[in-house]
Amino acid sequence: MVFLGTEESKSWRNLAARVEKSSGDLMSADGMVRPGLIPAFHYYTGTLLLSKGFSGPGRRWITAGLSGEQGGLFSNAFLSSYLARNNGQLVIPEVIFSDPAPYVHFAGTPMLLDSRIKFRDHCVHSLPQYTRPIKIMDIGCGHGMVLVDLLKELLASGIIPAVEEILLIDPSENMLKLAKENTSNAFPGARILVSQARIENLSNKIESHYDIALSSLAYHHMPFETKLYHLKKLKDQIACFILFELEANNDSPEMHSPELAISVYQSYGALMDLVFAHDAPVELAISSIDKFLMSEAIYFFTEPRGKRTDYHMLRSQWQQVFQEGLGNEFSCLCDSTCYGDENFALFTMIYGKV
């Protein structure tokens, strides 16, 4: 992924302030912004104007940024299309995950499926061998298939002998219904427990001990300090934490900062392109964008840190939160890339008591 230097970030802020002062008039960024980052600068300036109510100028900046986009990164194009469907406004059409279908479509993209295979391989190669049936919790379980596929792989490889108990945790009632059905069908002998909650409301209430805590694209819904707080609450109830996550610089940068805009431009733009590259009805792809990815992206531009819902971190930050949150009893057993390109990465990180 591409980052901005300190002076470069100041320059972006100053240029955007000039644009805002001129009521959003278009200006050329040639000679003032790295050539390869001119579309990202348009995205930063356009979203800044849109978030402050300058709908027309904001859309013009986004539209003007389309011409330089290339290499599978078309964030301005996706946002321009979204704005056309939503009266030029940065609005969230509905509650994210109220309908599981957009997420399920995203989860079925070839890139994500291939990444999941690597994720399961990382787990098989990194986890210790268990001699008794395990108890596992899935934090932000979604439709439950990440857990199902992982447990099947662990059983087939002999890492675990059986599954005793599964605790499914998710704030979405519809997701939990899918997850319970999927896990019950896959492991009819296991005890399935369901908790409709966020881990923030549950971490100090879990009394049972679990061999493994799994979180796949879910633990990033809290800022660093909140991740750390609840990990400290969980550590006495778990022996191992398995994380599958997206690496991006979406946590510490504040709203309206160039650092946050360029990170969202890269990470979400690349994900949206992968969704549209997937062979599926156009309506389903658009639904996956509008009701899932774009809805999440818009929060970065409309809600300040502490109120927004997504905080993807860099791997160095994840290492820090695990080391501080779990303490010396836990060691890093795995830190491996599942997918990586110029714009973002998906990775496996495992900390355990070994």
Steps between C-alpha positions, in 0.01 A plus 500: 500500500605859440554747783540877518806674641455756777559801276291342226207463738529867600501597133182299435328670793602844379388430144165366620453808720559720193239302308248527783560875530430538129163321543637181351631630167695242302873558476787305349713303742778453243838581651354517853405134553693185410377407149386154604300642792301766313183280491540437875533876558176553307338235721626672816385845389167374360405305812604795717270733306215248498526442875472876556187535288656619173326235293548649153869592534571175678352296217695704245827424679414129515401496132818682397701235686368222277730578208822403674379181665658175388641166612187360662454801726189699409381650827385825338300305243328288764421802718374701201262217410384470860434873526290484183279239668470702822425858389864605523514443874735306727218305662464148636197339333429252780651319796806303391450120519120527542493291184774233492497466118743788420757365746452142383568616143818675614608190691461294183740702284792293365759718676337451836443127446867453407604705803288281724681191371834656592353607836400141580843375393663753733285373788581134430871577486504723810257360758605243760337157492200463728438167672141562609189652337537877481282794596516797263341843482451693177502876555298669225410164349306631199342206318727256684666341198851625582473311828343192340767473233780555751373234740459250218860564394625462858310173537626363168860586585479344847565828682177455697318171579148646524296813570333519840357853507461797266413849621372724218519875567355757260277809532296402190201276567486386137869416491468300821211299355714407201801422719303280737350307210835455330688391812221271621488322164879464487549388861178336627674369811629837615326729747412822315462818707388831351549852628352794309747764614821680422806374680519841672183408691604143568873479576457534878202262513653184350551249780592182311853437380555457126793335329477736203354842428457569130434839345477542124461853362318598817734614778584812299164652593665657808777761523841395631437589864165318504648192331766503770254539788278211395792275412622542857153397620502192276851369559419296813216322316700389194817306420539614140383788281476454121462816294422537129511865406547769238810714539440870445575828675137568598524519879717782635451764224225747585202588283583746216869409513689424177639184665153357556375596154792342314472182706124468434560586135738205471344237727131541419558588136694178446234295681222651289688419183534138610126485566418625150757265346307206649264335250156575644186700415574871485216570745663276762841663452346848536317383812828374644654841435209717617389304805838381620831640372394853403288533811806419712720736298260791544524475878868600474396831347192573711580370849799594718733246654321347798160510328566334167478123473822389327864520610718278283859519621851441375653169600746674731201646686333160525821354642508777757140449608551124539826537690356758738156342525597137550828545685804274530296182536418513130747475212461580133457165323426637153514825304450411135355666189192347339473757221699808421528759224605864470186623676420272793564160655311223676691310767488232769627580849492244782595549864489209741620347825764250387 
